[in-house]
Amino acid sequence: MFTLKKLISSFLMPLPIGVILLVVAIVFLYKKSYLKSKIFIILSCLWFVLLSYEPVSNRLLLPLESSYKDLKVIPNDVKYIIVLGNGYTSNEQLSITSQLSQTALNRFLEGYRIYKNLPNSKLIFSGYKGPDKISHAIMQKKLALSLNVNSEDIITIDKPKDTAQEAVAIKNLLHDKKFILVTSASHMKRAMRLFKKLRLNAIAAPTNHLAKDKGNYISSLKSYNLYKSKVAFHEYLGLLWEDIKELLS
């Protein structure tokens, strides 16, 4: 189910959808349906232009990233800080910071910041290894150790493949104990929904905000904006998937 879900969602991202529109245009061109071909070429161009435009990509992200406020005041009655996993590629020839994705680093830094301001707390890193030889949780642990975090203050969860499985693993580990949940601002709405579903006592600490404002209307088209649109699509599809599961259950 996990692999099938990933496969289907990969075709529903901005770039694949735009390519599919172009392929349809080529098919109509081959069949000499020139009007239909022109229509799909225009649709494809508009698709890429709109999703590469900052006001569009930012407005897609803002409803997600504004779901939970930043953790300005750290509660002193919490012992656990959970940092959810993200992308990485293990390569011993590179520094540990170069092996982790920018998103993973931002999540780690927020978790580390909270840890340094919360005496006697523990960091919990999650994330499986996928096709890699080392799990994401272990990679985060290595980074924490390099920053002189006490090894006794680090817990790793390296079996869960997605957020739903992470929620179950954390439920089994912490039960009803209160904890701070660190993940990307765009991902926090879906993560908290899954955690609340299991009645977990989570305090949101969103980070890695990609949409700082509503966007500059005179900005140029950028691939980074297309990436932000992709992040938004990924999260909306995840929320839709949760809606479908709830309807079927």
N, C-alpha and C positions, 0 to 999 in steps of 0.2 A: 504493500500500500504506500509506503514511504517513497519508494523509487517511482511508482506510477504517478504519485502526486507531484513529485519534482519534475518528472518528464512533461506532464500536462501543463504545469505552470510555466515551464521554460518557453513554451510556444505562445503564451499569453502575455509576454513582455513587449514593451514598445518596439524594440528592434525587430524581433521576429514577425510581429504583426505588420510592420512597415514593409518588410521583405516579402511577406505573403501577398500584400497588395500589389507589389511590383511583379511578382510571379504571375498573378492573375492577369495583370496588364499585358504581360508577354504572351500568355496563352491566347488572349483575345486578339492580340496583334498577329499571332501565327494563324489564327482562324479568319483573319482579315475583317474582324469586327472592330474597325478603327475607332468608332465613337466610344464603345465600351472600354477599349484600351486606353484612350485618352482620359476617360473618367477615372479609371483606377490609377493611372500615372499621377493625375492631379491629387487624388485622395492620398496617395503615398507621400507625395511631396508635402502636402498640407499637414499630414500626420507627423512627419519628422520635424517640420518647421515649428509647429505648435509645441511639441513636447521638448524641443531644444530651446524654447523661449522662456527666460527666467520667470516672468509673471505667471506663466502656466504651470511650470514645474513646482514653483514655490507654493502656489495655491493648492496644488494637489497634496503637498506635504503638510502644510500648516494645520489642517484639521487633525491630523494624526499627531504631529509634534506638540500641539498645544493641549492635548488631552490631559496631561499631568504636568504640574509645575516642577521646576527644578528644586532639588532638596537644599534649600538655603540654610536651614537650621537642622543640624544633625541630632536626632533624639538620643539621649544618653542611656536609655533603657533597652537598647538593642545590642545583641552580641554578634549577630551574623550578617555578613555582607555577601550577597550572591551576585557574581558577574557572569552574565550569560555569554555563551560562546559565539564566535564568528569566524571569518576566514583567516587562513594562514597557509604557509608552505614551508615545511621543515627543510632547512639546508644549512648544514653545519659550517659551511664556508662564509655564511652571512651572520651578522650580529642578530641577537634575538629580536631586537626591535624591527629589523628588516624582514624577518620571517613572518611577522604578524601583519594583518591588514590594518589600514588606518582606522577602520571602525573598531577592530579588536583592541587597538592601542588606546583609543579614546575611552572605550568601556573600562579597560584596565586602569587607566589614569584616574577615572572618577571613583572606581572602587578603592584604589590605593589612597586617594585623597581622603575619602571617608574613613578608611582604616586608620590613617595617621591621626585623625581627629577624634577617634573613638577608642578610648583605652580598653584593653582586654577583649577586643573584638577579634573575629576570625573571618578570613576571606575564603569564600567557596567559589571555585572556578568550575565551569561546566563546558562540555563540548567533546564530541567523539572524534575519532581519527579519520573516518572515511577511507579514502584510498591511501592516505599517508601512513607512515610508520609510527608516528607519535601523535597522541591526541591533542586537541586544542587546549584542554584543561591542563595537561602537563606542560605545554608551551607557556601558558600563563603562569604556571607555578615557577618555571625556570626564570621568567622575567621578575617575578616577585622576590625570589631568592637572590637574584643579582642586585636587588635594591635593599638587601639586608632585612627582608621580612622574615620573622622567625618561622622556621619550618613547621613548628607546632601550631602555628596560627593559620595554616593553609590546609584546606580540604578540597579534593578534586572529585568531580563526578564526570567520568569519561564514557559512559554507555549511552546516554540519551542522544538521539539523532535530530530531534526538533524540539520546539518550545513546549509542546504538549507532553512529551516524554520527560523533559527537564522538570516540569511541574510535578509530575508523578514521583520522580526521584527525590525531589526536595521535600515533598509531602512525607515520603518514607523516612527521610533523614531528620527533618525538624519537627514533624507533626504540627502542633499548633503554636510553635514558638514564633515570636515576631522576628522579622528580618528585613533588611534593606535590599531592594532589587535594583540592580544596575543593568541597563540595556540602552540601546539607541532610542532616542525620543520617538522616532517613527515607528518603532517596534513595541513601545511600551503599552499602547492601548490593547493590542492583541495579547501581549504577555500577561498583563494584569487581568484580562478577561479569563484567560486559562487558569491563572492562579486563584482567582476568586471562585471559579467554578469548583475548585477542590477545597474551598474555604481556607486557603492559606493566608497567613497574617503578614502580607507583604506591604512594605512602604516603598513607593515608587521613587527612583532617583534617575530620571532620564538624562542622557548625555548625547553627544555626537549630533547636535542639531544641524541639519543641512539647509533648512530654509530660515534664514535670519530675519527676513521680513517678507512683504508681499511681492518683492522683486522690482527691478528697475525697468521701466517701460521702454527706455531707449538703449537697453543692453543688446549686445550682439548674440547671435545663435552660438551656443557652446555645447560640446559633447558632455560636459559636466552636468548641464541642465537635463540632458537626455538620461544621464545616470540617475539624477534625482527623481525623474519621472518613473524610472524603472523601480527604484526603491519604493515609491508610493504604490505602484501597481502591485508589487510583491505583497505589501501589507494589506491592501484592499482585497486581494485574492485570498489571503490568509483569513481575513475576517469573514469573507463570503463563505469560505470552506467551513468555518465554525458555525455559521448560520445554517448551512446545509446539514451538517452533522446533527445539530440540535433539532432540526425539523424531522430528520429520519429516525432519531432516537425516541 
